[in-house]
Amino acid sequence: MSTRLGTGTAGPVPAAGRPEALRVGPGVLVGCALYAALLAYLTKLPCRLVTWEQPETFRQLCYSDLPTLYASRGMAEGRFPYLDASALLEYPVLQTVVASGTGVLAHAVDPRARVHVGQGIYFDLNAVLLAAVWVAVVLVLGRMVAHPGHAVLAALAPAVVVTGFINWDLWPVLCTVAALLAFRRDRWALGGVLLGVGTAFKLFPFLLLGAVLVLAVRRREAGPALRAAAGAVGAWAAVNLPFALLDPVQWGWFWQFSQDRGAGFSSVWHWWNDVAAPRLDIPLLSAEGINVLALGGFALACALILVLGLVAREEPRLEQLAFLVLAAFVLSNKVYSPQFVIWLVPLVLLARPRVGEFVVWQLVEVLHWAAVFNWLGHVTGGGEELALAEDVYFTTVALHTLAVGYLVVRVAADVLRGRGTSP
């Protein structure tokens, strides 16, 4: 695998003498990212000031998993998974460490505080950390995009503003973009290590090794791919093994929870069980059935991506293949939580940096976010407009699916025709 594989860009890079190459510096990117983080905090402020209770958090579109989990997973009592058997948390190791570690800190600020006070402290602490992580994501992305304005576009992405503080997904996103930068610089082992660390936060970074594999098969050169895979597996094992030995039950809880969960929000499987199956008067899909179908669908998509990478006129860029793999996972997965859009934001701007398409897609995802929580507000709080809220929700699920599918088709066409595949 030659240097060309690692250094492909998303398109023509502005020459150093052009004004656009000098217009956006790190300070501007930091400012834009912090502004977006402030807006993200403000979207949660109605709940932060009044209550984190449901259905109010849904109705006011300010829901966040952070304070909800603080109150319901033992953090409000200062408990920490792996040290307390009663404090199970359904996340991979590093996300559990961040979530519970900040919980211990928030509880320590005022151990006698009422739960809602601790929730506020906990949310604020994590919001500061997530803002810093988002700044880092944007700075790394600024070193990779074809035009510096694309990094600004990412920094101010509306979908990141409304979903960035729902969960901890920004942490693995940082690991992912840092890994892509390392791969671009031919530092394959380091890139693999970063993917392994990201996988210790969330499963999806590991999937990018599939994109590396496609390029390895195309070039018939296994060395870089093996170094990346070894780095990823080694880093993941180094992080996970001590915790697995310390508390196998807590360590395995994420895997058990993922295996047992049924059709989740905004997935095609949720639409099937809630809309299609009842209308067709056929049985619902079980969790086991969805596991088989989702895995099979994703495997088929990966096989098609491999074929696409092999028959393309020119060598695809790693970022193009990475987007296709991750988008295939998003579309076939058992659940599509609103914040999962964050996974795709950097990759869309690296794989197909088209401002108009990006903006339309972002608006669709914001509509989806609003519809999800509006519907949940009616489900948990009742109301005569539940049927209408459900129709709007499933309509935005369809729009989200079509929007991501459109981007997949366009990126696949770019790869097939050799567009945007070289510096």
Protein Blocks (a to p, Z undefined) as FASTA:
>chain_A
ZZklmmccfbdcddfkbmklmmpcfklmmmmmmmmmmmmmmmmmmmmmmoccdfklmmno
pacfklmmmmmnommnopaehkamklccfbdfklmmmmmmmmmmmmmmmmmbcfklmmmm
mmmmmmmmmmmmmmmmmmmmmmmmmbfklmmmmmmomklmmmmmmmmmlmmmmmmmmmmm
mmmnopaklmmmmmmmmmmmpmklmmmmmmmmmmmmmnopaklmmmmmmmmmmmmmmmmm
mmmmmmmmlmmmmmmmmmmpccdehiaklmmmmmmmmmnopacddfklmmmmmmmmmmmm
mmmmmmmmmmpmbacdfklmmmmmmmmmmmmmmbdcfklmmmmmmmmmmmmccfklmmmm
mmmmmmmmmmmmmmmmmmmngpjklmmmmmmmmmmmmmmmmmmmmmmmmmmmmmmnopak
aZZ
